[in-house]
Amino acid sequence: MHRPRRRAGTTAVLGVLLAGAALAATGPARASGAAPHTPVRAAPASGPAVTGHAYRFVGEKVAGGGRGSQAPEIGPGQYLDTIGPGETRWYAAELDASSAADLSATAVPRPGSAVASGDGLDLRLRRADEYAYTCGTAAARFGRDESAGLLTAAVSRIPGAGDSPTCDRKGRYLLSVTRVAGHGPARDRWPLELRMGTEGARQDRAASGPDGGPLPEDGLRPGGSRSGRAGGPRGGTAVPTGGGSGFNDARRIGPGEWRDEVLPARTRFYRIRLGWGQRLRYTVESGGPAGPDRPASPRVRASVYSPGRARVSGARGPEAQPDDRVLVAGGTVPVAWANRWDEQRSVASVRSSGDYYLAVSWESGAKPRTSAALPVVLRVSVLGEELAGPQQRAPAAAGSDAPETDSAKAGDTVPSAGRGFMIVAAALGAAGLVLATFAALAALRQRSAYEGPGVGR
């Protein structure tokens, strides 16, 4: 009478173990698609998310006001909205008297939609009082008729950076985002991703690099670099990688030589960590034989963005090159706290250690003539010894010579090769667990045959 119960119990145990084995086999595959760490409030599964240019949107839905008095409140994090031609959307933020704040907007037209020269975004940050004092402006434009890509503009409120203390005060600020329509008919609404980040103040206002601050040209001048890790070919072979669709899924890379492919009118994003005292240099080379699937002399563009998504620098390849290859190069100044008070935006944006973004695009005109991918090679150097902090005469950071390519530690997605290994290893472990379960059940049945029907009471 008791043997059927034992069979039911062992069957239930087997089912649980098999379910656990299945989860173990699929777990790494799910983890490999996890988003990189980003200070966001929510990640909705639907909405403007998902229609724009394969861009991976992340954020909480918000509806910008039609005027300043209707502006919804936003705080540190990311938000999703939409914006139409000629429209202005308003958002409000409470800022204290000492923290720096970065506010950015990224617009992503739908795939295949045309954009005209002059289409773009205007951002303005102002006080929400009766005087409406402007504290910062920024703009991003499509430079010529081309297939839709993405545009990003960012404004910053940095206490002590302006001539007037008005924008250093604690209080309510308004961000306006205006979609400027170029020379063309009205177009669809654009999905819009907003980001707000803040950075606390330091006691030492004069904190800077060991030399009292960088020279603006240091990041772009060839040669004369400070000691540190310089990227270069790894054994003469570029490492395959796959750039992300935008800031949220940008692929983490480090010093070295990397190989990827870029589709017409698309942009690939990569993230590179820079510590205090370090600067970035890069080159992007495209090439390969011209043919029916790829026009000769493609035009390549590369841009660097700060952790707050402000555009630091950009480079664009020439219209034509004799050897059918395009080479663009650029970089940043050394990361230093004192950069925030520099008048040049390309210097002022490089004021915080953290992830900087390299975006590589293939400009192919309003109607791409091919769907073939363009091979590109990225050569990345991180120059200068990382310092322990932003203060003057800061010592070298502990372990600053260690390679910075630990994607798992950085919260990045697992590379495809590693992902495959993890899945296979998990599957083998699951198979071993199943076999061990069957062996245990067989032993249990054999033991019950010796002990008789009274076992299990």
N, C-alpha and C positions, 0 to 999 in steps of 0.2 A: 504493500500500500504506500510505502514511502518512496519507492524507486521513481515513480513518475514525478514526484516533487523535486527529487534531486536532479532529474533530467531537465526540468523546467528551470531550476536555479542555474545549472551550468550553462544552459542555453542563453539565459539572460546575461550571465557574466561574459560569455563569448561575444554576445552582441555589443556589450559596452566596450570590450577590448578592441573589437574590430572597428567600432566607431572612433575610438581614440586613435587607432592606427591610421584611419583615413584622415583624421584631422592632422596628425603629425605629418602625413605625406603632403597635404595641401598647405600647411601653415607657412612655410618659407615662400611659396609662390605668392601668397597674399601679402606677406610682409614686404616682398620686393617691390610692390607697387605703392608702398606707403609714401605719403607726401613728405618732403623735407620739412624740418622744423620751421614754422613761421608763426609769429605772434598774431593769430587770427581769432575771431570770435566764433565763427561757424563756417561750415563748408556745405552749402545746400546741394542737393543732388540734381536740381533742375533750375530753370530760370535762364537769365542771359548767359549762364555758364557756358553754354555749351555749344553755342552756335558759331562762335567767332574764331575763324582761322586756326582751328585746332589748339587754340590757346587754352591752357588749363587755368580756369578761373577759380579763385578761392576767396571767400568772404561772406559777409552777412548782407542780406538784401536790405536796401535802404532806398527811399524815394526822396531825391533832392527837392528842395523847395523852389517855387517859381520866383521868389524874391527873398531878400535877406530875412524878413520877419517870419518866413515860413520854413526856415532852414532847420532840418532835424539835427539833433546833437550826435556827434561822433567822438570817439576816443581812440586811444591806441589800438590798432587792429586793421582789418581790411573789410571793404564793403563793396557791394555790387549794385550798379544802377544802369540806366540807359540814357542816351542823350541824342536829340534830333538836330537837324541842320539849323543853325542860327539860334539854338536854344541855350539858355544859361541855367545851370543847376546850382543851388546854394546849400552849403553845409556849415554847421557851427561847431566850434571846439573851445573848451575852457583851457586856458594856458596859465601856468604860474609865472612868477617873475624871474625865474632863474634857469629853467630848462630850455634846451634847444628843441625845436619841433620840425619835423619834415612831413609835408603833405604832398602826395603825388596822385596823378590820375593817368591811367593807361586805357586807351581806347583801341578797340579791336574790331574793325569792320568785318562783315561777313565774308567768308571765302568766295572769291570770284567776283566780288563787287568792285566796280571801278571807283577810283578816287581821282580828283582833279588837283592840279597844282594849286597850292594855297589852302587846301582843306587841312584842318587841324584843330588844335585845342589852345585856348588861352586860360591860364590860371592866375588868380589874384587873391592874395591874403590881406585882409584889412581888419582894422578894429571895428567892433560892433557898436561903437558909441555914435554920438551925433556928428562927429567930425569925419568918421569913416576913413581914417588915415591908412594909406596903403603901406603894408609892411613887406611885400614881396610879390614879384610877378615872374611868370615863366610862360613859354610858348613852345609848341611843337607843330611842325608843318610837313606835309608831303611836298617834296621839292619839285616834282614834275608829274605829269600824267603817268600813272603806273598802277599795277595791280595792287589791291589792298594789302597792307602789312599791318603793323601796329605802331602806335605813337605813345610816347610817355613824356610827361612834363612834371616837374616837381618844384615846389616853393619851400623855403625854410624860414623859420623865425629863430634868429640867433641873438640872444641878449648881448648887447655891447657892440654889435656889428654895424649898426647904423649911426647916422649923425644925430638922430633924435631918440630920446628915451621913451617915446610914446609906445613903441612896439616892444619895449622891455617890461611893460607893466602886466600885472596879473589881471585877467579878465576874459571876456568873451571875444572870440575872433571869428570872422566869417571867411570861408573859402568859396569862391565862385569859379565854376568850370564852364567855359563858353566854347561851344563848337562853332568854329569859323568855317563858313561855306566858301569854297573857291569858285572858279569859273566853270560852272556846270550845273545841271539840273539838281533839284533836291533829291537826296538819297535816303536810304533806310536809316533807322535809328542805330546807333553804335552801342554795343555793350561797353560798359565802363567799369573799371576796377579802381577803387580808391584805397589808398593806404595812408595811415597816420602812424608815425613813430616819434618817440620823445627820448631825450638824453639828458640826464641830470647834470647839474653844474659841478665844477671842481673848485676847490679852495684856491688853487694857484692859477690865476687868470693867465699868467705868462707861460704856462707849461707849453713846451714845444719839443722839438727834436734835439739831439745832442749838440747841434750846431746853431741853435737859436732859431731854427726855422728853415724850411727848404727853399730853394730857388725855384721859381715857376717853371723854368725850362728843364729842370733835372729829369723829369719823367720822360721827356721826348728826345733828349740829346743823346746821340749814339756815343758809346764809349764812356770812359770816365766814371764807371759805376762803382759804388761802394762794395765792400766785400759781402758775400752772401751766396745763397744758392742761385745759380743761373740755369735756366732751363735750356735744354738742347736735345739733340737726337739721342734716344736711348738705344745704343747699339746700332745706330744708323737706320732704325725702323720706327716709324710713327705708330703709336698705340691706337687701335680703333676705339672710338667712343661715339656716343650719340647725344647731341645737344638737346636741351629741352625746348618746349614751345614758348617759354616765357620765364618770368622771375620765379614762379612758384615751383617749377619742376626743372630748373636749370641744373645741368649735370656738373657735379663737382670735379674739377681737374686741378692739377698742381703743376709745378715746373716740369717741362719736358716737351715732347713733340707728339701731337695728337692728330689723328686722321678722322674725318667725318664727311658727310655729304649734305648739301643744301639744295632744296627744291626751289624752282623759280618763284620769286616774290615771297619767299618765306624767310624766317629768321630763326637761327639756332642760338640758344642761350647756354652759357657756361658760367659757373661760379668759381671764383678764385679767392682764397683767403689771404688777406694782407694784415700783418701785425704792425704795431707801432714802429716807425722808422723804416718800414719796407715800402717798396714801390714796384709797380707792375710794368713790364715791357712785353710786347707781343708782336708777332708778325702773322699774317694770314696769307697763304699762298694758294692760288687756285690754278688749275691747269689740266693737262691731258689733251689728247688730239681732238681738234674740232671735227664735227661731223654733222649728219642730218638731225641728230637728237640734241645737239648743243651748238649754239652759235659761237663763232670765234670771238675772242676778247670779251668774255662776260664782265660785267661791272660788279665788283664786290664792295660791300660797305661793312665797316666794323665800328662798334661803339662800346665805350666802357661806362657803366653806371655805378654809382655809389650804393652803399647799403640802404640809403634812403631813396634810391631810384632817381637821383639827379644825374643828368648826363654829364660825365666828366670830360670825355674827349671823344673824338670820332675821326675816322679816316675813310677815304673813298678811293677806290682804284681808278686808274685812267680809263678813258673810253676805249683805247686800243693799245696793244703792246705788240712789238715785233715778234716776240717768241711765243705768242699765244698763251702767256701766263700772266696772272695778275698778282701783285704783291702789295699789300697794305700793311702799315706798321703804326704803332702808337704806344701809349702808356700813361702813367700817372706820376705825379710828384710823390715823394715819400709821405707816408701817413703821419700827420702831426696835429696835435691839439690846436696849435696856433694858426693852422690853415683857415680856420673858421672866420677869422677876421681879415682875410686877404680879399682884395677887391676883385680878383679874377675868379670867376665861377669854377673854372677848371681846377683851381687850387682850393678854394673854400669848401668844395664838396668832399675833398679827401681829408676829412677831419676825424674819422673814427676807424678803429680797427674792426675787422669783420669781413664779411663776404662782399666782394665786388663782382660785377657781372660783365662778361664779354659777350656781346651780341654780334653775330655774323649774318649778313643778308646777301642774297643774290638779287640785284635789281634787274628786272627783265622786261620792263615796259608795261603798258596798260594791258596788253593781251599777250601773255607768255607764249612764245612760239614753240615751246617744248615742255614736256613733262618729265624729262630726264633729270637726274640729280647731278649737281656739280660737285666733284671731289675737291675738298679743301684740306690743307695741312696747317695746323696751328702750332706755332712755336712760342712757348710761354716761359718767361723768366720772372722770378720773384727776387729782387735785388735788395741788398741791405740786411744786416743782422737784426732780427726781431728784438725789440726792447721790452723790458718788463712792464713799462707803463709810459704814459705821455709826458711825464715830467722831465725837466732838463737833467742831463747827465744820468739818465736812467740806465741801470745795468742791463746786460743781455738777458733775455727771457730764458728760463730753464728749458732745456731741450729744444732750443730754437733751430738747431741744425737737423732735427728729425724731419723726415718727409711728411707732407701734409696731404696725403691721398687716402686717408682712412674714411671711406664714404659712409660706412656703417656708423662710426662714431659721430659723424657730422649729420646724421639723420637723412642722408641722401639715399636714393634708390640703389639697390644692389646691382652691380654690373651684370650683364647678361651671362657671362661665363660663370661668375660666382653664383648667380641665381640657379643656373642649371645644375651646378655641383650640389647646391643645397637641396634641390628637389630630388636628385638621384639619391643623395645620402639619406634623406627623410624616407624615401620610398623603400630603400633597403632596410632601414630600421623598422619600418612598419611591417615588411615581410617577415623579418626576424621575429617580431612580436607575435605575429599570427602563428608562425610555426611553433614558437614556444608555447603558445596557448593550446594548440592541438596536442602537443606532446604532454602537457600537464593534464589535459582531459583524458587522454588515453591511459595515463598512469592512474588516474583516479578511478576509471572504469575497471582496470585490472585489479586495483586494490579492493574495490567493492565486491568483486567476485570472490575474494578470499574471506572477506569479513562477514558476508551474509546480509540478508535483508534488514537486519536491525540497525545498520549503520545510518546515522543521520537523524536519529530520533531526538 
